Amino acid sequence: MEFNALTAISPLDGRYRNKIEKLADYFSEYALFKYRVQVEVEYFIALSKSEINEVSALDDDQINALKDIYKSFSVEDAQRIKEIEKGINHDVKAVEYFVKEKLESLGLGANKEFVHFGLTSQDINNTSLPLSIKDFHEGTYMPVIKEIRDLIESLGNDLKQYPMLARTHGQPASPTTIGKEILVFVERLDRQLALLNAIPFSAKFGGATGNLNAHKVAYPSIDWPGFADGFLSIHLGLQRQSITTQIEHYDDLAARFDAYRRINTILVDLSRDLWTYISMDYFKQKVNAGEVGSSAMPHKVNPIDFENAEGNLGIANAVFDHLSNKLPVSRLQRDLTDSTVTRNFGVPTGHTMIAFASLKKGLGKLLINPDKLREDLESNWMVVAEAIQTVLRREAYDQPYEQLKALTRGKDSIGQADIHEFIDGLDVSAEIKEELKAITPWSYIGYAG
């Protein structure tokens, strides 16, 4: 069967491909080859600047030509690597051979054996993958999550002055404003984004079992740990883990995935709250005249964007959870279980970005319904009982909580008249009664406004 959007097994490469096509630059097989080529080329350049006399010094033109191998890396180049891989059955070694071919074409073949010099496959993989995550994070993830964060903040600020009946355990509770409740998510996101951005982009680079054995035996006078630290920081912008096995620890990567997951969880909570406010008629949604809400019920305007976001965030979090639990665990100096798992970084990031797109769309549709907010407040005068009993406590009134409990708890309906009748029967001054009668469900909002 011919592959296209309709025949794809995964919706990431099918239904949703147009929403996340950019992620192919980071997490496709093509991208993995490109990042591996970048590491191999930059390592060769770094060796040419080292104390190894056997590697000829490179001039600026040669360095630029080498960098162009990965900067101009094409699908055809990736296909060439796949052809080499078919013959040798090793994807990283195929990248090495590809880079050597390129050196030959540039007239640098005399030094080609210093491509992949002293390295194992994981020195390439455990630098390529962090590079892809770093580029994704800085180039795609952060701009979009900041946009969503700012949309939420803007919505919250616009609605700070709209009093709303709060609900704890689903029951009427002390009033708030709908804007303040939305701004709760801004504070939560800000805290988690700060933690996320404190996690380093770390990598492993130390030979077959992490000890730089081959490097030291070939050139014992060179400070190879110092070279490796500098190579990762200067050439790749990564932080080197100094004491490793054959593979990186993956602890920082697990922390990053956990941070992404916590942010997604916050957005699940937001999606569910906004879905609920829509169902309560606190929000209307802008109508697209061409859309259909139900195949049977013509009136429906469903909160599909928040439902889509919640579903995709859930899938993303399930995979992020597996990645963060699995990757830091490897038998002895290494088993191969990380290899196939790391090829799936595009799955949770893809579902996350689909969810982000849905959230942005949903947030842009919301229209406040102040009449419904006021109606629910008017129907729940019992929520001022907390305010009244607190003022009476201030006045040392006898058992104010118990009296308000008897008046309000379990009653089907308590209106303004009931509250004012109760106040009129209190043994307090006229001034206190006036103060109590000034309390309303829409004014009793604390600092929420």
Steps between C-alpha positions, in 0.01 A plus 500: 500500500632842406590712801311826543305680772208259461705181515732601787471277806566782745285814500822696554603419144142489377216720621721741695808510279438857381489623862834352604700478179769718656582219744644298213797739522573360847368147536478331159747240378631765263554739793679236706742438214553874458579553869737202496680642198524836678666340804743298287598806296540729800706234678733473199536879495576501873767232452661711227549773760638264765852387584477208256764568238369230269187703423577784262393846608198625309463845348176696515382387159552136588318543831208671326488223240491239776224680687303518179479119503241520778366849437399398146412144597229371266253214487722355228792508744289314755408245235869450423560420868210251491661333197827463690311371805334226294839357421652515849188491724621781727348846479770698683786331313313587180514867604875467555548355152281772349710773661817332377360502147438872535856556622629318195294726274646807676857381460537422869510124466848474647356576841179301471595242765465773758128506429342321799849467652489315835121520518216258553153536349357648818746788492317600183147405609530653847604832348269494196185434701563776757572735209166415342317550830683830556405628155139385545479659843647834400365522147149358533390407851583817693355747245169310494466438875580866563231597251248279680609634838453857376158419352389360836637805682327738261169318540536498878580870516207584275263310730633595844201725568235235428380353833424128486354244733785273605443130550692280740411131475262616228290691753445878527787664687642844580487711182803576287550654158528292188812693401678415822420133458655508153807686627563213740625306198744776405670480838513122478652511152754765597627289788535189289659685209762638738580146616504374142744764384737421786558149362826481302532350154752234590675235295745212521833495316757257632559195286385140524454486876533867589869501586649641176713184488576513127581870510745464785678196361556677166601839639571469873640853532176671395246608762212313342241570772572871457480463122165319526358763736604779265381322189148456636470848646666697218400302191161362606377719786455199728617419852714187526435233762848414624458156662285270287457150368470447124185714501394825656317491831177627343412651838488856367299384200260320734469818704419693182233251398356511852490879478323484163258254655424726799435792266272279294318394817437864587356550153279193540364662815445826312326319213264322738415820689431694183295209365297508823451878488374464143258227612379733779443771239754733661668511161348500156713406198546688178311319227651404167207501261635210297561263790271219615482425873304177479388266223154491661456815711528818293525732801824356641812714541731253671818589697698277265826695524530442873398136457762452229762668717418282799516180297830580333657622824402169657669296227809723520524459876471122482801485267696768690443294814638186335801687363590657834457169684679280247794699368697546827502122554751287307672173594865541599698706249208493253222295351328587173152577635557874471567482127147433378345714774693814408366476145159592640576853623280632222193319637443687830634827362273463197188439708602788726527743211165382358346568839661844512348587163157392622536701820592812307197454278268434793622797702435723199135391483396583857234766560404588858132476596459749787123444528551135595771592750266748666208256493694232688619749759145632548375146553755424772477761771600239757864554400505828697446298819878468539537877484221568749617250760857631470393860567290379793804318641681833484218647708525211753146393413391172661526194270475681165618199297239275651222752438596544134527124463145457625382766257673374183629141510301259285239755405365491144483874464637792697444845352587855584180542696585200722847634569375850582224364723764308693715813531205703624453248781856528627575674828754740351511871429336657198842578360601131510171400338562751222851363455368144473223591256758660269657157446377338177606190306653722229685734738635232736803411288795584723802599289392299197422813298 
